[in-house]
Amino acid sequence: MTPPAAPPAPSETPAALTADEIWPFAGLRVVSGDLELRYLDDDLLLRLAVLAGQGVHEPDAMPFLTPWTRGTPLEVARSVAAYQWRNRAEASPDKLGIELAVVRDGEVLGIQGFYAGKFAVTRTAETGSWLGLRFHGQGVGTRMRRVILHLLFAGLDAHEVTTSAFADNAPSNGVTRRIGYEPNGVDVVAREGKPVESNRYRLTREVWEAQADRPDVQLHGVEPVRRFLGLDAPTDPVG
Ligand SMILES: CC(C)(COP(=O)(O)OP(=O)(O)OC[C@H]1O[C@@H](n2cnc3c(N)ncnc32)[C@H](O)[C@@H]1OP(=O)(O)O)[C@@H](O)C(=O)NCCC(=O)NCCS
């Protein structure tokens, strides 16, 4: 009979994993004055889903390629929750979609997200956003875009940030142009069964750094995200 294996010596016991290593986004917060982009935990997510069910745009508009805002308030709310849970489940350094809650005075106003593939290599990310309809037109969309640009350029060392908007989405094109992106081509895509032009834009690090009107922004909880993305891989002490 084979004798039972000896328990591992203390030196062989792996160090306990930290919460940051398992899920590095939980502590991410980006603050600018009274506006905060904060990791969308389930409490915020359910409040966000309620907000989405109350309307994200006028019914005759469609700012999204996937028309997730069509349907009953419950259908819209559940699709918001499912989308975020899917984003979490599929998050990897090779493909990442992180949408942060936009919070002001404890109230959830919408999301500001960024999406990237192999970010450690490309140093390029795309942004996207939406606000509850009752929060449109107050300048929040412009502020939250500037805040995520700070996270991407100052916190995550992006070289370039891109975005796009359908040609008939005046507020979204307005935010992008005002912040100084350069036009980067036009695509024709199918939206609810009809062709529509989608304007692409890019903002380089050099242009962003040269802007004098950037807001004050404080970053919290960025280091675990940098490690997850492979931006701070430990260097080989020998080589
Ligand atoms: C796009 C969105 C995030 C912009 O946020 P916002 O807070 O409404 O935008 P702001 O108040 O910061 O205004 C942005 C600019 O658009 C302009 N604008 C706003 N509404 C406009 C309208 N109906 N027509 C023309 N211009 C408009 C503003 O005047 C401003 O430009 P300015 O600073 O040069 O004056 C928000 O409108 C939204 O959530 N829309 C629905 C979802 C969506 O379209 N998401 C983006 C998909 S690409």
The ligand as an SDF file (V2000), in Angstrom:
LIG
                    3D

 48 50  0  0  0  0  0  0  0  0999 V2000
  -24.3290   61.5450  -25.6900 C   0  0  0  0  0  0  0  0  0  0  0  0
  -24.5270   62.0080  -24.2460 C   0  0  0  0  0  0  0  0  0  0  0  0
  -23.7240   61.0970  -23.3190 C   0  0  0  0  0  0  0  0  0  0  0  0
  -23.9950   63.4600  -24.1680 C   0  0  0  0  0  0  0  0  0  0  0  0
  -24.1330   63.9100  -22.8530 O   0  0  0  0  0  0  0  0  0  0  0  0
  -24.8180   65.3260  -22.5000 P   0  0  0  0  0  0  0  0  0  0  0  0
  -24.5870   65.5410  -21.0590 O   0  0  0  0  0  0  0  0  0  0  0  0
  -26.2040   65.2840  -22.9840 O   0  0  0  0  0  0  0  0  0  0  0  0
  -23.9490   66.3240  -23.3860 O   0  0  0  0  0  0  0  0  0  0  0  0
  -23.4730   67.7790  -22.9800 P   0  0  0  0  0  0  0  0  0  0  0  0
  -24.5300   68.4690  -22.1880 O   0  0  0  0  0  0  0  0  0  0  0  0
  -22.1150   67.6410  -22.3540 O   0  0  0  0  0  0  0  0  0  0  0  0
  -23.4150   68.4980  -24.4010 O   0  0  0  0  0  0  0  0  0  0  0  0
  -22.5920   68.0450  -25.4010 C   0  0  0  0  0  0  0  0  0  0  0  0
  -22.5640   68.9620  -26.5850 C   0  0  0  0  0  0  0  0  0  0  0  0
  -23.6120   68.5980  -27.4810 O   0  0  0  0  0  0  0  0  0  0  0  0
  -24.4380   69.7410  -27.7220 C   0  0  0  0  0  0  0  0  0  0  0  0
  -25.8010   69.2790  -27.7610 N   0  0  0  0  0  0  0  0  0  0  0  0
  -26.4940   68.7440  -26.7530 C   0  0  0  0  0  0  0  0  0  0  0  0
  -27.7210   68.3930  -27.1830 N   0  0  0  0  0  0  0  0  0  0  0  0
  -27.7760   68.7420  -28.4830 C   0  0  0  0  0  0  0  0  0  0  0  0
  -28.7690   68.6460  -29.4880 C   0  0  0  0  0  0  0  0  0  0  0  0
  -29.9510   68.0730  -29.2330 N   0  0  0  0  0  0  0  0  0  0  0  0
  -28.4870   69.1290  -30.7150 N   0  0  0  0  0  0  0  0  0  0  0  0
  -27.2930   69.7010  -30.9720 C   0  0  0  0  0  0  0  0  0  0  0  0
  -26.3040   69.7960  -30.0810 N   0  0  0  0  0  0  0  0  0  0  0  0
  -26.5600   69.3290  -28.8480 C   0  0  0  0  0  0  0  0  0  0  0  0
  -24.2070   70.6380  -26.5490 C   0  0  0  0  0  0  0  0  0  0  0  0
  -24.5270   71.9740  -26.9030 O   0  0  0  0  0  0  0  0  0  0  0  0
  -22.7610   70.4250  -26.2650 C   0  0  0  0  0  0  0  0  0  0  0  0
  -21.9370   71.1070  -27.1700 O   0  0  0  0  0  0  0  0  0  0  0  0
  -21.2340   72.4900  -26.7550 P   0  0  0  0  0  0  0  0  0  0  0  0
  -20.5070   72.1920  -25.4950 O   0  0  0  0  0  0  0  0  0  0  0  0
  -20.3480   72.7790  -27.8920 O   0  0  0  0  0  0  0  0  0  0  0  0
  -22.3570   73.4240  -26.5480 O   0  0  0  0  0  0  0  0  0  0  0  0
  -26.0200   61.9910  -23.8370 C   0  0  0  0  0  0  0  0  0  0  0  0
  -26.7130   62.9180  -24.5970 O   0  0  0  0  0  0  0  0  0  0  0  0
  -26.6400   60.6190  -23.9750 C   0  0  0  0  0  0  0  0  0  0  0  0
  -26.5480   59.8040  -23.0740 O   0  0  0  0  0  0  0  0  0  0  0  0
  -27.3290   60.3460  -25.1030 N   0  0  0  0  0  0  0  0  0  0  0  0
  -27.9970   59.0630  -25.3250 C   0  0  0  0  0  0  0  0  0  0  0  0
  -27.0210   57.9330  -25.4680 C   0  0  0  0  0  0  0  0  0  0  0  0
  -25.9480   58.2370  -26.4780 C   0  0  0  0  0  0  0  0  0  0  0  0
  -26.1920   58.8840  -27.4890 O   0  0  0  0  0  0  0  0  0  0  0  0
  -24.7450   57.7200  -26.2140 N   0  0  0  0  0  0  0  0  0  0  0  0
  -23.6240   57.8870  -27.0970 C   0  0  0  0  0  0  0  0  0  0  0  0
  -23.6590   56.8830  -28.1680 C   0  0  0  0  0  0  0  0  0  0  0  0
  -22.4120   57.2020  -29.3860 S   0  0  0  0  0  0  0  0  0  0  0  0
  1  2  1  0
  2  3  1  0
  2  4  1  0
  2 36  1  0
  4  5  1  0
  5  6  1  0
  6  7  2  0
  6  8  1  0
  6  9  1  0
  9 10  1  0
 10 11  2  0
 10 12  1  0
 10 13  1  0
 13 14  1  0
 14 15  1  0
 15 16  1  0
 15 30  1  0
 16 17  1  0
 17 18  1  0
 17 28  1  0
 18 19  1  0
 18 27  1  0
 19 20  2  0
 20 21  1  0
 21 22  1  0
 21 27  2  0
 22 23  1  0
 22 24  2  0
 24 25  1  0
 25 26  2  0
 26 27  1  0
 28 29  1  0
 28 30  1  0
 30 31  1  0
 31 32  1  0
 32 33  2  0
 32 34  1  0
 32 35  1  0
 36 37  1  0
 36 38  1  0
 38 39  2  0
 38 40  1  0
 40 41  1  0
 41 42  1  0
 42 43  1  0
 43 44  2  0
 43 45  1  0
 45 46  1  0
 46 47  1  0
 47 48  1  0
M  END
$$$$
